[in-house]
Amino acid sequence: MSDPEHSQALLGRLVPSNMIFKMAGDSFSRIEISSLEGRAQSTRLRQKLFHSLHTTLGSSEKTIKDAILADSGYSKSEVNLEYALAISDLRKHYASVDLEQDLKAQKAVENLKATTNVGIVYIVPAKQNLFYCVISALTAALAAGNCVVVELPPTLTQVSGVLRKILPSALDADIFGVSGTRPTKDFLSKCHVLEQSDDGTDNAQSEPQARVVAIVDRTADILEAAMVIGASRVSFNGRSVYAPDVVLVNEFVADNFLYHLVQTVTSPLSSKSAPASQNQSKYLPDGHARTLKELENNDGVRVVVSSSSGSIMEVKDRTMVPLSRRIEGRLIIVVRITSLDDAIDLANSFGTPLEANYSFATPTEANYLARFIDARISCINHIPAELLVGPLAPKHPAEAPSPSPRYSQALFRTPRPRLRHASELTTLTQAAVRSRSTEGLESWSRAIVEPALPAMKQGDGHAIGFFDQAFLALGVSVVSLLAGTAFYAFKMLRRR
């Protein structure tokens, strides 16, 4: 790999490290021109941009981590995880930029799966895990062949300042820009706008809704479930958008689960974690203290434990507690359930689809929960560590949420299929035009309309069902018993 100076020379004119785009109109004009020319679609240019970005982030690693630590109050292991996940996304997107595959796709006369870039991607990053939010979306958009503008207003946060300094120095000014303010509607109308969300709600005036549910069935490994759920809720100061808002626990194992959950919450993860004695209140979400106080004063809630490490509340009366609210901070809400169906009904009442469902149970029960709970992603007996960092996965009708990388290139490309071979109907239509005869079309129509649909291949009804098996087993046992009794009686009679 070449050094940073050589990489910058290869990339052409770059913005100096001490320059942020003060004249937004001029910088955006350059980006618009590059988008029209399709410059960002050059495979070699994209590869060079990735190398330059990777080198810059690597040389600024300590500065970036110090900024994350100062802004968030995370433990060192959590800071390292955020940085590493961002680099992991960068590596995965770089690996997908393949010159040979790109040339093959371009030269194919017929390519029903052909796509093209969306042009300019305008990113409004979430505040939570800002570094990861920016890098994950930026690298996905670049790999997809787009120009990118990231909105980073001047703030007191150190991560924002670091990004506004190092990103323009690493990337081509004709491909990438930083916006300190919201651009004009005219410019945004030409962009694919990615507005990341911290709470999953599009309306700033609405109450954020519960979006993530964990369910612990009586068949689960209770100790493992308590450790996984507890760690997810208290890590990153309880700010992870994919941490469970509500934990539904089968009433037969609830006491055992709560016992192990308390041990997890009150015991530090490692010696490298920040001491609880430090002033961490300033790093907690704004509504955490208000929610905690409200629940403590609610007669329908029992306080299981309340400490600086985290709090656990058990709901005694569902009718007295708004379970559908979004939970922030190191707070775990536990609700007892009577059955799997009770869990399904309660989870689906929170407003669906949920962002995630974590089911802790044996495979059969977990599969039942995953099938009938309306959630965008369901995880069985684990919570992906990747999901705990960064924003909610973007909503797309054809792209499933992905733990890592958070953004797929398909989100920043649009279909452009190329068809070479005419269909049978098209060929017949063209022949009809030439011959002035519709005989071929009529024959084709009859072949489509007249035949019956194929048989359903349904069984003949003689298959043995669940209850049939039970009756057969009982019948075999009874017959065996009667036969044995008869044989024994016959032998006794012969002895006489």
HELIX and SHEET records of a PDB file:
HELIX    1   1 PRO A    4  LEU A   11  1                                   8    
HELIX    2   2 ALA A   24  GLU A   37  1                                  14    
HELIX    3   3 ARG A   39  GLN A   41  5                                   3    
HELIX    4   4 THR A   43  SER A   59  1                                  17    
HELIX    5   5 GLU A   61  SER A   72  1                                  12    
HELIX    6   6 LYS A   76  SER A   96  1                                  21    
HELIX    7   7 LEU A   99  LYS A  107  1                                   9    
HELIX    8   8 LEU A  130  ALA A  143  1                                  14    
HELIX    9   9 GLN A  158  ALA A  170  1                                  13    
HELIX   10  10 LYS A  185  LEU A  188  1                                   4    
HELIX   11  11 ILE A  222  VAL A  234  1                                  13    
HELIX   12  12 SER A  235  GLY A  238  5                                   4    
HELIX   13  13 ALA A  254  THR A  266  1                                  13    
HELIX   14  14 SER A  281  TYR A  283  5                                   3    
HELIX   15  15 HIS A  288  GLU A  296  1                                   9    
HELIX   16  16 ARG A  318  MET A  320  5                                   3    
HELIX   17  17 LEU A  340  ASN A  348  1                                   9    
HELIX   18  18 PRO A  363  PHE A  372  1                                  10    
HELIX   19  19 ALA A  385  LEU A  388  5                                   4    
HELIX   20  20 GLN A  409  PHE A  412  5                                   4    
HELIX   21  21 GLU A  424  SER A  435  1                                  12    
HELIX   22  22 GLU A  439  VAL A  449  1                                  11    
HELIX   23  23 PHE A  466  ARG A  495  1                                  30    
SHEET    1   A 2 THR A 115  ASN A 117  0                                        
SHEET    2   A 2 ARG A 413  PRO A 415 -1                                        
SHEET    1   B 4 PHE A 176  SER A 179  0                                        
SHEET    2   B 4 CYS A 147  GLU A 151  1                                        
SHEET    3   B 4 ILE A 120  VAL A 124  1                                        
SHEET    4   B 4 CYS A 191  GLU A 195  1                                        
SHEET    1   C 7 VAL A 301  SER A 307  0                                        
SHEET    2   C 7 GLY A 310  VAL A 315 -1                                        
SHEET    3   C 7 LEU A 331  ILE A 337  1                                        
SHEET    4   C 7 VAL A 246  ASN A 250  1                                        
SHEET    5   C 7 VAL A 212  VAL A 216  1                                        
SHEET    6   C 7 ALA A 356  PHE A 360  1                                        
SHEET    7   C 7 SER A 378  ILE A 380  1                                        
END                                                                             
